[in-house]
Amino acid sequence: MPTEFRLPKLAEGDATGSVAKVLVRAGDALALDQSVLEVETEKAVVEVPSTVAGTVEAVHVQPGDEVAEGTLVLTVAEQAGTKASPVPAASPAPAKDPVRDEPAAQPAAAAPAAAADAPAPAPAAAAAPPPAPLSAAGSRLPAAPSVRRFARELGVELAQVQGTGPAGRISLQDVKAHVRARSAAPAAGAAPAALPDFSRFGPVRREGVGAVRRATAHHLGQSWPNVPQVTQFDAADVTELERLRRLHAQAVADRGGKLTVTAVLLKVVALALRKYPKFNASLDLARGEIVYKEYTHIGVAVDTPRGLLVPVVRDVGRKSIADLSVELSALAEKARSAKLTSDDMQGGCFSISNLGGIGGTGFTPIVNSPEVAILGVSRTEIQPRWDGTAFAPRSILPLSLSYDHRLIDGADAARFLRFVCEVVESPFLLALEG
């Protein structure tokens, strides 16, 4: 008898994703734990393994489709005795959908545990879904049960949603578009201005916005109007640091890492956060409190083919520069190969963005709210500096510190960044302060 394979939960905080690649087709033999899909979420591309074995009868998704927990993926003619532990079919769980800032309630949180103790009930025994909502005219709205359930979890009345499908049928994308527009209305006060028809002026090409770019646009779009940020600039003489970095680079490489300026700055920033704890805090205006963090987790921006990702290096203050170099190299490789997990991206207290490998003399990074500061690093260049008797060539590193002015004053930022420069200029201070 054919068995339906439905999409399991992707990862904590990832409720939906886009199908990047379908790895099987009708007629293929399917083994337990064989990867059948690659799904792109906000954080990474994840492979989805099968929980059944047999022969694929039909594939119900294709690249570009938006999928969520419970989406029908395959119909499989199952082989006897090859079924894995049943995976409970659950409604889509928009725990961190880009269109909402807060997780939806999970009224059926105990269902998976219960399902683990007993075999999955037959479809005929499943509880009847609630009646479909009615339109203003009294007719039932055209929407699938999964769409109605998704709308209920988001607190959306389907009668207010404009359906774009055949005969006005409402899809998951229509519900998301409605919530996105509703969320943007208070901040913007008006709908986004429509773009002109660029094709009137010449050929154009359109492509879909990837999950990472959508998440980046949403998060930074929220941060920019809500965080009154200022940027402080300074520069550090890293001539001695560069000499020491070249001297010890091979020893770190032998351990599997790369001794970069960013790895050193991780350690320096950890010292600065301890000395100036206000930079290791978040502002909770709803409760009228400042949240000071007793841990030091620092995010490092990584440029990847899918967009900017910010994996988090944990407990930076407790690790040596060599350890940080090895860990940072591993995280950067995971980011570029789309293997980061949600846990790898969460819990940061402060961020570092290094564009020195590309170029530029300075920039103003955007604060990664609810963090309150971010350090920008530009390209080191040789400049003449007066040593008291003559000009000498020195390696100068431009630094920029963007900060949330609601919590941090300009004098605080200047002291913080000057401390970072002083430690970088005199590496012995790492041991002295450390």
Secondary structure, 3 states (H helix, E strand, C coil): CEEEEECCCCECCECEEEEEEECCCCCCEECCCCEEEEEECCCCEEEEECCCCEEEEEECCCCCCEEECCCEEEEEEECCCCCCCCCCCCCCCCCCCCCCCCCCCCCCCCHHHHHHHCCCCCHHHCCCCCCCCECCCCCECCECHHHHHHHHHHCCCHHHCCCCCHHHCECHHHHHHHHHHHHHHHHHCCCCCCCCCHHHCCCCCCCCCCHHHHHHHHHHHHHHHHCCEEEEEEEEECHHHHHHHHHHHHHHHHCCCCCCHHHHHHHHHHHHHHHCHHHHEEEECCCCEEEECCCCCEEECEEECCEEECCEECCHHHCCHHHHHHHHHHHHHHHHCCCCCCHHHCCCCEEEEECCCCCCCCCCCCCCCCCCEEEEECCCEEEEEECCCCEEEEEEEEEEEEEECCCCCHHHHHHHHHHHHHHHHCCHHHHHHC
